[in-house]
C-alpha cells in the first residue's frame, strides 16, 4: 500500500487522467496543448479494489 491511497464514495465527481499519446490520437492536439484530464465524471459504484464505474 501507498501513503496516498484514496477511496471515493458513490456520487463523488472525479477527473480522469488521459495519457498524452491517447489524447493526441483522440483529440487531435499536440502534446503541449493536449488535455491531461477529462471530466468531471460521477462515480456510480465501487467495482474492485482499485476500480470504479464512472
Backbone as XML, in Angstrom:
<?xml version="1.0"?>
<chain id="A" units="angstrom">
  <residue number="1" name="UNK">
    <atom name="N" x="0.834" y="-1.192" z="0.000"/>
    <atom name="CA" x="0.000" y="0.000" z="0.000"/>
    <atom name="C" x="0.877" y="1.252" z="0.000"/>
  </residue>
  <residue number="2" name="UNK">
    <atom name="N" x="0.303" y="2.311" z="-0.487"/>
    <atom name="CA" x="0.997" y="3.579" z="-0.538"/>
    <atom name="C" x="0.415" y="4.526" z="0.501"/>
  </residue>
  <residue number="3" name="UNK">
    <atom name="N" x="1.185" y="5.544" z="0.858"/>
    <atom name="CA" x="0.723" y="6.504" z="1.851"/>
    <atom name="C" x="-0.429" y="7.358" z="1.346"/>
  </residue>
  <residue number="4" name="UNK">
    <atom name="N" x="-0.541" y="7.523" z="0.026"/>
    <atom name="CA" x="-1.566" y="8.399" z="-0.521"/>
    <atom name="C" x="-2.739" y="7.623" z="-1.120"/>
  </residue>
  <residue number="5" name="UNK">
    <atom name="N" x="-3.083" y="6.482" z="-0.539"/>
    <atom name="CA" x="-4.233" y="5.716" z="-1.029"/>
    <atom name="C" x="-5.500" y="6.535" z="-0.853"/>
  </residue>
  <residue number="6" name="UNK">
    <atom name="N" x="-6.304" y="6.584" z="-1.895"/>
    <atom name="CA" x="-7.548" y="7.334" z="-1.858"/>
    <atom name="C" x="-8.717" y="6.392" z="-2.067"/>
  </residue>
  <residue number="7" name="UNK">
    <atom name="N" x="-9.803" y="6.659" z="-1.392"/>
    <atom name="CA" x="-11.042" y="5.937" z="-1.640"/>
    <atom name="C" x="-12.110" y="6.968" z="-1.946"/>
  </residue>
  <residue number="8" name="UNK">
    <atom name="N" x="-13.017" y="6.607" z="-2.811"/>
    <atom name="CA" x="-14.079" y="7.511" z="-3.224"/>
    <atom name="C" x="-15.418" y="6.872" z="-2.918"/>
  </residue>
  <residue number="9" name="UNK">
    <atom name="N" x="-16.423" y="7.688" z="-2.695"/>
    <atom name="CA" x="-17.763" y="7.187" z="-2.434"/>
    <atom name="C" x="-18.636" y="7.422" z="-3.654"/>
  </residue>
  <residue number="10" name="UNK">
    <atom name="N" x="-19.745" y="6.721" z="-3.728"/>
    <atom name="CA" x="-20.679" y="6.896" z="-4.835"/>
    <atom name="C" x="-21.199" y="8.326" z="-4.843"/>
  </residue>
  <residue number="11" name="UNK">
    <atom name="N" x="-21.305" y="8.892" z="-6.039"/>
    <atom name="CA" x="-21.793" y="10.254" z="-6.175"/>
    <atom name="C" x="-20.703" y="11.305" z="-6.207"/>
  </residue>
  <residue number="12" name="UNK">
    <atom name="N" x="-19.461" y="10.919" z="-5.921"/>
    <atom name="CA" x="-18.334" y="11.849" z="-5.962"/>
    <atom name="C" x="-17.962" y="12.118" z="-7.412"/>
  </residue>
  <residue number="13" name="UNK">
    <atom name="N" x="-17.623" y="13.367" z="-7.724"/>
    <atom name="CA" x="-17.186" y="13.718" z="-9.070"/>
    <atom name="C" x="-15.663" y="13.689" z="-9.127"/>
  </residue>
  <residue number="14" name="UNK">
    <atom name="N" x="-15.124" y="13.044" z="-10.166"/>
    <atom name="CA" x="-13.678" y="12.905" z="-10.332"/>
    <atom name="C" x="-13.291" y="13.224" z="-11.770"/>
  </residue>
  <residue number="15" name="UNK">
    <atom name="N" x="-12.012" y="13.536" z="-11.969"/>
    <atom name="CA" x="-11.450" y="13.743" z="-13.296"/>
    <atom name="C" x="-10.648" y="12.512" z="-13.675"/>
  </residue>
  <residue number="16" name="UNK">
    <atom name="N" x="-10.650" y="12.169" z="-14.953"/>
    <atom name="CA" x="-9.943" y="11.008" z="-15.467"/>
    <atom name="C" x="-8.679" y="11.469" z="-16.172"/>
  </residue>
  <residue number="17" name="UNK">
    <atom name="N" x="-7.532" y="10.916" z="-15.771"/>
    <atom name="CA" x="-6.262" y="11.286" z="-16.383"/>
    <atom name="C" x="-6.104" y="10.564" z="-17.717"/>
  </residue>
  <residue number="18" name="UNK">
    <atom name="N" x="-5.724" y="11.317" z="-18.742"/>
    <atom name="CA" x="-5.566" y="10.778" z="-20.091"/>
    <atom name="C" x="-4.085" y="10.777" z="-20.429"/>
  </residue>
  <residue number="19" name="UNK">
    <atom name="N" x="-3.583" y="9.661" z="-20.963"/>
    <atom name="CA" x="-2.175" y="9.627" z="-21.361"/>
    <atom name="C" x="-1.976" y="10.522" z="-22.572"/>
  </residue>
  <residue number="20" name="UNK">
    <atom name="N" x="-0.777" y="11.068" z="-22.720"/>
    <atom name="CA" x="-0.510" y="12.025" z="-23.793"/>
    <atom name="C" x="-0.686" y="11.412" z="-25.175"/>
  </residue>
  <residue number="21" name="UNK">
    <atom name="N" x="-0.253" y="10.186" z="-25.383"/>
    <atom name="CA" x="-0.382" y="9.574" z="-26.704"/>
    <atom name="C" x="-1.841" y="9.355" z="-27.079"/>
  </residue>
  <residue number="22" name="UNK">
    <atom name="N" x="-2.652" y="8.942" z="-26.123"/>
    <atom name="CA" x="-4.070" y="8.748" z="-26.404"/>
    <atom name="C" x="-4.757" y="10.077" z="-26.670"/>
  </residue>
  <residue number="23" name="UNK">
    <atom name="N" x="-4.375" y="11.124" z="-25.947"/>
    <atom name="CA" x="-5.029" y="12.415" z="-26.142"/>
    <atom name="C" x="-4.707" y="12.989" z="-27.515"/>
  </residue>
  <residue number="24" name="UNK">
    <atom name="N" x="-3.511" y="12.722" z="-28.026"/>
    <atom name="CA" x="-3.169" y="13.176" z="-29.378"/>
    <atom name="C" x="-4.054" y="12.453" z="-30.392"/>
  </residue>
  <residue number="25" name="UNK">
    <atom name="N" x="-4.212" y="11.168" z="-30.214"/>
    <atom name="CA" x="-4.994" y="10.365" z="-31.144"/>
    <atom name="C" x="-6.479" y="10.731" z="-31.086"/>
  </residue>
  <residue number="26" name="UNK">
    <atom name="N" x="-7.024" y="10.851" z="-29.878"/>
    <atom name="CA" x="-8.455" y="11.083" z="-29.712"/>
    <atom name="C" x="-8.833" y="12.532" z="-29.993"/>
  </residue>
  <residue number="27" name="UNK">
    <atom name="N" x="-8.095" y="13.466" z="-29.440"/>
    <atom name="CA" x="-8.489" y="14.863" z="-29.515"/>
    <atom name="C" x="-7.768" y="15.639" z="-30.614"/>
  </residue>
  <residue number="28" name="UNK">
    <atom name="N" x="-6.778" y="15.050" z="-31.276"/>
    <atom name="CA" x="-6.087" y="15.694" z="-32.379"/>
    <atom name="C" x="-5.255" y="16.891" z="-31.974"/>
  </residue>
  <residue number="29" name="UNK">
    <atom name="N" x="-4.727" y="16.902" z="-30.770"/>
    <atom name="CA" x="-3.931" y="18.019" z="-30.269"/>
    <atom name="C" x="-2.481" y="17.603" z="-30.088"/>
  </residue>
  <residue number="30" name="UNK">
    <atom name="N" x="-1.576" y="18.563" z="-30.200"/>
    <atom name="CA" x="-0.166" y="18.278" z="-29.942"/>
    <atom name="C" x="0.048" y="18.126" z="-28.442"/>
  </residue>
  <residue number="31" name="UNK">
    <atom name="N" x="1.174" y="17.516" z="-28.062"/>
    <atom name="CA" x="1.437" y="17.196" z="-26.652"/>
    <atom name="C" x="1.299" y="18.395" z="-25.729"/>
  </residue>
  <residue number="32" name="UNK">
    <atom name="N" x="1.837" y="19.517" z="-26.118"/>
    <atom name="CA" x="1.838" y="20.670" z="-25.230"/>
    <atom name="C" x="0.420" y="21.169" z="-24.952"/>
  </residue>
  <residue number="33" name="UNK">
    <atom name="N" x="-0.463" y="21.042" z="-25.927"/>
    <atom name="CA" x="-1.825" y="21.538" z="-25.775"/>
    <atom name="C" x="-2.841" y="20.450" z="-25.463"/>
  </residue>
  <residue number="34" name="UNK">
    <atom name="N" x="-2.388" y="19.213" z="-25.398"/>
    <atom name="CA" x="-3.304" y="18.094" z="-25.200"/>
    <atom name="C" x="-3.924" y="18.135" z="-23.807"/>
  </residue>
  <residue number="35" name="UNK">
    <atom name="N" x="-5.137" y="17.617" z="-23.717"/>
    <atom name="CA" x="-5.828" y="17.555" z="-22.437"/>
    <atom name="C" x="-5.143" y="16.544" z="-21.530"/>
  </residue>
  <residue number="36" name="UNK">
    <atom name="N" x="-4.931" y="16.897" z="-20.291"/>
    <atom name="CA" x="-4.328" y="15.979" z="-19.324"/>
    <atom name="C" x="-5.415" y="15.222" z="-18.555"/>
  </residue>
  <residue number="37" name="UNK">
    <atom name="N" x="-6.509" y="15.903" z="-18.282"/>
    <atom name="CA" x="-7.618" y="15.314" z="-17.539"/>
    <atom name="C" x="-8.918" y="15.624" z="-18.270"/>
  </residue>
  <residue number="38" name="UNK">
    <atom name="N" x="-9.854" y="14.684" z="-18.245"/>
    <atom name="CA" x="-11.172" y="14.931" z="-18.811"/>
    <atom name="C" x="-12.210" y="14.659" z="-17.737"/>
  </residue>
  <residue number="39" name="UNK">
    <atom name="N" x="-13.341" y="15.292" z="-17.861"/>
    <atom name="CA" x="-14.396" y="15.088" z="-16.876"/>
    <atom name="C" x="-15.030" y="16.396" z="-16.507"/>
  </residue>
  <residue number="40" name="UNK">
    <atom name="N" x="-15.706" y="16.480" z="-15.434"/>
    <atom name="CA" x="-15.812" y="15.519" z="-14.326"/>
    <atom name="C" x="-16.800" y="14.385" z="-14.626"/>
  </residue>
  <residue number="41" name="UNK">
    <atom name="N" x="-16.516" y="13.247" z="-14.031"/>
    <atom name="CA" x="-17.385" y="12.086" z="-14.122"/>
    <atom name="C" x="-17.881" y="11.750" z="-12.721"/>
  </residue>
  <residue number="42" name="UNK">
    <atom name="N" x="-19.113" y="11.279" z="-12.640"/>
    <atom name="CA" x="-19.690" y="10.889" z="-11.356"/>
    <atom name="C" x="-19.436" y="9.399" z="-11.128"/>
  </residue>
  <residue number="43" name="UNK">
    <atom name="N" x="-18.984" y="9.042" z="-9.940"/>
    <atom name="CA" x="-18.748" y="7.638" z="-9.601"/>
    <atom name="C" x="-20.090" y="6.974" z="-9.339"/>
  </residue>
  <residue number="44" name="UNK">
    <atom name="N" x="-20.378" y="5.920" z="-10.104"/>
    <atom name="CA" x="-21.642" y="5.198" z="-9.946"/>
    <atom name="C" x="-21.553" y="4.135" z="-8.862"/>
  </residue>
  <residue number="45" name="UNK">
    <atom name="N" x="-20.465" y="3.338" z="-8.924"/>
    <atom name="CA" x="-20.315" y="2.280" z="-7.918"/>
    <atom name="C" x="-18.873" y="1.832" z="-7.836"/>
  </residue>
  <residue number="46" name="UNK">
    <atom name="N" x="-18.557" y="1.179" z="-6.733"/>
    <atom name="CA" x="-17.237" y="0.608" z="-6.497"/>
    <atom name="C" x="-17.243" y="-0.795" z="-7.090"/>
  </residue>
  <residue number="47" name="UNK">
    <atom name="N" x="-16.277" y="-1.098" z="-7.972"/>
    <atom name="CA" x="-16.254" y="-2.377" z="-8.678"/>
    <atom name="C" x="-15.246" y="-3.341" z="-8.069"/>
  </residue>
  <residue number="48" name="UNK">
    <atom name="N" x="-14.046" y="-2.869" z="-7.800"/>
    <atom name="CA" x="-12.996" y="-3.739" z="-7.269"/>
    <atom name="C" x="-12.122" y="-2.975" z="-6.305"/>
  </residue>
  <residue number="49" name="UNK">
    <atom name="N" x="-10.973" y="-3.545" z="-6.011"/>
    <atom name="CA" x="-10.074" y="-2.944" z="-5.025"/>
    <atom name="C" x="-9.622" y="-1.543" z="-5.433"/>
  </residue>
  <residue number="50" name="UNK">
    <atom name="N" x="-9.332" y="-1.360" z="-6.710"/>
    <atom name="CA" x="-8.875" y="-0.048" z="-7.180"/>
    <atom name="C" x="-9.647" y="0.428" z="-8.407"/>
  </residue>
  <residue number="51" name="UNK">
    <atom name="N" x="-10.831" y="-0.107" z="-8.639"/>
    <atom name="CA" x="-11.587" y="0.287" z="-9.833"/>
    <atom name="C" x="-12.993" y="0.749" z="-9.461"/>
  </residue>
  <residue number="52" name="UNK">
    <atom name="N" x="-13.441" y="1.737" z="-10.214"/>
    <atom name="CA" x="-14.753" y="2.325" z="-10.004"/>
    <atom name="C" x="-15.472" y="2.426" z="-11.335"/>
  </residue>
  <residue number="53" name="UNK">
    <atom name="N" x="-16.791" y="2.328" z="-11.324"/>
    <atom name="CA" x="-17.585" y="2.540" z="-12.532"/>
    <atom name="C" x="-17.986" y="4.001" z="-12.565"/>
  </residue>
  <residue number="54" name="UNK">
    <atom name="N" x="-17.661" y="4.663" z="-13.686"/>
    <atom name="CA" x="-17.982" y="6.084" z="-13.826"/>
    <atom name="C" x="-19.249" y="6.253" z="-14.623"/>
  </residue>
</chain>
